[in-house]
Structures are given as C-alpha cells and as structure tokens.
Amino acid sequence: MSVEKVILIEPRGFCAGVERAVDTVEEAIANFGAPIYVKHEIVHNKTVCDALRKKGAIFVEEISEIPEGSICVFSAHGIAPKIREEARARKLSTIDATCPLVSKIHIEVGRFAKEGLEILYIGHRNHPEAMGVMGIRPDITQIVETPEEVKDIKVKDPSKLAYLTQTTLSVDECMGVIDALKKRFPQLKAPPSSDICYATTNRQGAIKQAASRCDVVFVLGSKNSSNSNRLADTAKALGVDAYLIDSVSELKEEWVEGKKTVGISAGASAPEYLVQELAQYFKDRGATVESVQAIKENMKFTMPYELNRPLSRSM
C-alpha cells in the first residue's frame, strides 16, 4: 500500500446535539425500561442506531406504529406540531431530544410569523429537519433548495420576507442560495444569527484547512446524513478525492492506490471509534498517524427536562 501518512482532521464526529440525543435514548431505556420508541432515527448514523436497537430502542416513522401509552422520544431533527398532536392522541409519554439549535429555528419561525413575514426556508426537501420546520407554519413557509429555484418563487409581498436555513447545509452551498434570494428580494430579512450548526461549520472549515495536505479524504458517516455528505462535498469542491463510508469495511483498495496522504473526518453523528478503526487499518500497513486541529469545541447541551421528572401522558 502506498499510503504513508494519515491525518485525523479535528474537529470531527459527535456534536453536542447528537451526544445529547443518543444519551437521551440510553437514559430513557435505563430509567423506564425497554422498549423505548423513537420517532425517526434518533440521528442519521447506521452504527449508532443499530447499537441502540440492541439496547431496546425501536425506531418508527409514524406515530401510529407506537402502542398507546408507550414512551416516545422525538429525534434530534425536530418535529412538526401535528406530530405532537398525534402523540397526545395516542396518550404517549414523550421526551423531546430535538437539538437546541433546531429548536432555535422553530422559535424563529414563530417570531417571523408574528411580524407578518413570509418565510423562505433553505433546505433539502424530505429531510426530517426540513419537514419539521415546514410543518410549523406551512401557510407562510416555502422551501428553496438551489439558486436556480429562486426565480420561480412567488410571494405576496417582497418587502415582507425572511429566510431561515437547515442546520446541516454546506456553508458555501447555503451562501449561493442566500445571494440569489437577496438579489431578487433586496429587503429580505436574515435570522438574528446563522442557523447553520456550529459543528457543521467547524467540520467543513477543518476539512478546508487540511485538504491541501491530503490526496484523498474519507468521511465516516451514513449516506442519509446531510452533514456527512456536505463534508465529502467540501473536500471534492477543493479538488480532492473524497468518499463517504459507514466504516472501514466499506473501504476499497483502489481508492487509495497511488495516494500517499489520507485525511479522515467524521460527520456529526458518527462515533469516534469508527475513525480510530479506519486509522488503525492504515497504521497496521505502515502509515504514520497525526492529528490536525482547526478549532477546539467545548459546546454542551443540557439533557431534556422530561428525564428529570415523572412522565405524564399528555405533554
């Protein structure tokens, strides 16, 4: 094998929202016993969800799949108000593991609505985070995915518009849509602070810093993980070969043929041990391993309050 060096790109892996969500399911199982039902995958990572299934988590897409009176955890991606109504109708005890940064966007929807503004939401259609946001005020919110779509947007009053963004977007991708929107709607109002997750921004920035030293970059993450896909896209945009893989078992030898330096990162929902297994694979074949840190993270979120009090049936 030609690989001589492995660069572990930091920051990478679990963000505070993912750590909180995974811990929520584990604590719910420990406190209340299995099974614990989870609306959608708690986070978009196959390895993480498989491990939680073994402990007693059951992932469902529809509230109707959950037996009445059961305990249900809402995933980190957030949910629409109608999902809460469905949960109340089935007398479910609910625990909300929505990432606080996603909850911030939900609050912004309400605030913009009170101001009489229509909302242009920049995000990926059919992603659960986008579906949750769009479900808050579907009467005044429309989704925009690409700059090309901006020309077809129809609004009631161009002077009463605001935009919000999905937390897991590529920073560069998002700016392209925002620029197109501002060009067409000069009075467009921005959120008080960026909606893109700090972890998404940091991980993309770290790859940008390290990419020039790498011949190929591997991102640990699942195919349905938006932020993981954006990390691979970030490296590719810089002209570096990049591959999104769930684990070392998906590595193909031809991807590293003729490559001397390999960069490794991980999406915000990928556990660190997957990174270490991939690094060890190269180390066992003679490569040296070093870490390159772009920025240090110390964000922590408090656990959902429902874990600290008796659960009621109509939250």
N, C-alpha and C positions, 0 to 999 in steps of 0.2 A: 504493500500500500504506500502511496506517495505522500500521504498526509504527515506533516512534520509538527504542526502546531494546532492546538485547539484554543480558541478564545471564548471564554464564557462571558457573555455580554450582560452587564448589570445596569439598571435593574431589569428583572425578568420575573416571570411566574406570578404566583398568587398576589393579588391586590387586596386591599383591606376589605372591600366589599365581598369578594369571593371567600376570603377567610371567614368572615362573619357568617356568610350564608351556609357554608359547609359545617361550621361549628354549630350553627343553629339546628341543622338536621340531626347532628350527632347528639347534641344535648337534649333535643326533644325525644329521641329514642331512649336515651339514658334516663330521663326524668319520667316519661309517660309510658315507655314500653313500645315494642313493635306490634303492628306496623304503624309507621307514620307515612301519611300520604303527602306527596309534593306535587303541586300544580306546575307542570312542565319540568324539565331537567333543572335542578337547583342551580347549576352552572353548566355551560356548554363544554364539558370535557368527559369523554367516554370513560377514562380510567377512574376519575373521581366518582362518577355516577355508579359505575359497576361496584366500587368499594362500598358505597352507601347502600346499594341494593342488598349486599351480603349482610349488612348490619340491621336491615329491616325497613329500608325506605322503599316506597312504591311510587313510581313516577307516573302521572296521568296527564292527559291533555285536556280532558273535560271534567268539570266538577261532578257531572252526573255519574262518573265512574267510581266516585268515592262513596262508601256506605254512609248512610245518615248517622250523625252523631260522632263521626270519626274526627281525628286531628289532621288538619291540613296545613302545610307550610307553603306560603307563596314564594316563588323563586326570586332570585336576585334581580331578574329582569323587570319586575314590576307588573302590575295587572290593571285592567280597566275596571271602573266602578261596577259594571254589570257582573263581573266575576265575584266580587264581594257580596253582591245581592244573591247570586246563585248559592254561595256558600252559606249565607244566613238562612236561605230557604231550606237547605238540607241539614240545618242545625249543626254545622261543623264548628269545631273549636279551631280557630285559625291563628297562625303565627306568621307574622309578616317579615320575611327575610329580604325584602326589596332593598337594593343598595341605596344608601342615603343620597348618593349623587344622582340616582334615577328619581328618587322621591323629590329632589330639588326641582327637577324638570316638571314633575306633576304639579308642584306648587306654582311654578311659573306659568303653566297653562291657566290655572285658576286666576292668577293675578292679571295676566293679559286679557282674559275674558272679562273681568270686572272693568277693565279700562276700555272695553268696547272694541278690542282689536281682533282681527282675524290672524290666524297663526299658520305660518309655513314651517312645517317640520321636516328638517333634513335628515333622512334616514333610509334604511333598507326595508322595502316592503316585505311583509310577512315575518320580519324578525320580531320575537316576542316583546322586546323593549319598545319597538315602534308601535306594535299593536296595543300595548298598554297605554302609551301616551295618546295615540289617536282615539282611543276609546273614552277619554275623559270628556272632551267636547268635540265630538265628530262633526257637529253642525258648523263649527268655525275653524276647523283644522284640516289642512290638506298636506299630503306628503310630497316631498320633492327628493328625487334620488340622484339626478345628474344635472349638470349645467344645461344640457340640451332640452330638458323638460321645462325650463323656466319660461320659455317663450309661449308655452301653451297654458300657463296658469291664468285662471280667471278669478278676480276678486271683486268685492262690492265697492270698496273704496281704497285706492292705492295709498292714501295718506294715513290709513289706519291698519297697518300691518306690522307684525313682529315675527321673528324667526327663532326657532329652537333647534337643537341638534341631538342626534343619538350619541350616547357617551362613548361608543366604541369605534367611531369613524376614524379614518386616516385624517390627520390634521391637514395635509395638502389637498386631499380629496374634498374635504369639507370647505376649505377656503375657495376652491374653484366654484362651488355652488353658491356660496355666500357672495362672492364677487359678481356672479351673474345676476343674482337677486338684487343686489344694491344698484347695479347698472340699470335694471328695468324699473326698480322701485326705490328711488333715491331717499324716500322718507322711512324706509324700513327700519324698525326698531330692533336693537340687539338685546339679548338677555344681559342681566347685570354683570355676569361673569361667564367665561367659557363653559359650555355644557360638556365638552369632551373631557372624559375622565383623566385625572392627573396621571393615573397609571398607564393609560393608553398613550398619552403624550410622552411620558418619560421613556416608555419602552421603544416607541418609534424613534425618539431622539437618540437613544443609546445605540440603536442599530445604525442610524445615520452616521454617528461618530465612529463606529467600529468597522463599517462596511468597507472602507478603503483598504483595510488591512486583511480582508478576507477574500478568498477565492470562491467560497460558497458558504451560504448561511442556512442553518437548519433551525426551524421554529417548532418547538414542541407545542402541540395543540390539536384540537379536533377540527374536522372540516366544517362543522356548523358553528364554530366560534368566530364571530365577527372580528374581534380584536386580534385574534391569532392570524387570521387571513390578512388583516391590514399590516401586520408585522412583516409577513412574507412579501407583500406587495411593496412595502417600503424599501426592502433590500433590492427587489427586482427593478424598481424605479431608478435605482442608483447604478444599474448595470451589473449587479451581482446575481449569480445563480442562487435561487432560494427555494426551499422545499418545506412544506408544512407536513409534519408527521406526528402520529399519536405516540409513538415510542420507537426505540432503537430497532424493533423487529420490522419496521417498515423501511428501514434504510436500504438503498440499492447501491451496490458497489460502483456501478457506472456513474453515479452522481459525484463521486469523489475521485474518479480516475483522473490523474494528472493535476489534482488540487493539492497544494502544499499547506494552506491555512484554512481551517474550518471555523466559522463562527457559530455559536449556539445561543439561542434565546428561547423564551417560552412565553406563551400567551398568559393573560392574567388569570386563567382558570386551570393552568397546568401545574401539577405538583413538582417540587424541586427534584424529587428522586428520579423522575424521568430524564431530567437534564443530566444528572450525575451518571445514570446508566449509559447514556449516549457518550458522554465524555470518557467514561471508563472503557468503552468499546475502542475508541481511538487510542487511549493511553496504553491499552493492552497490546496494541500494534505498533508501539514505539513513539507515539506522538507526545509532546510536552503539552501541559495544560496551564493556562494563565487566565486570570480574571481582569476584566477592564470595566471599571465603574464610571458611568457618566454622571449619575446623581444618586444621592443617598435618600431613601424613602423611610419615613417613620410614621406614616398615617395609620391610625387605628380607629375603628368604629365600635361603639357600644353595642351589646347584644340586644335583640328585640325584647321589649319590656314584657311581652307575654310569657317569656320563660321564667320570669321572676315573680309570678303571681298565679293563683288558680285560674285555669282556663274556663271561660264562660262559653256558652253555646251560641251566642248572638253578638259577636264583636262587629 
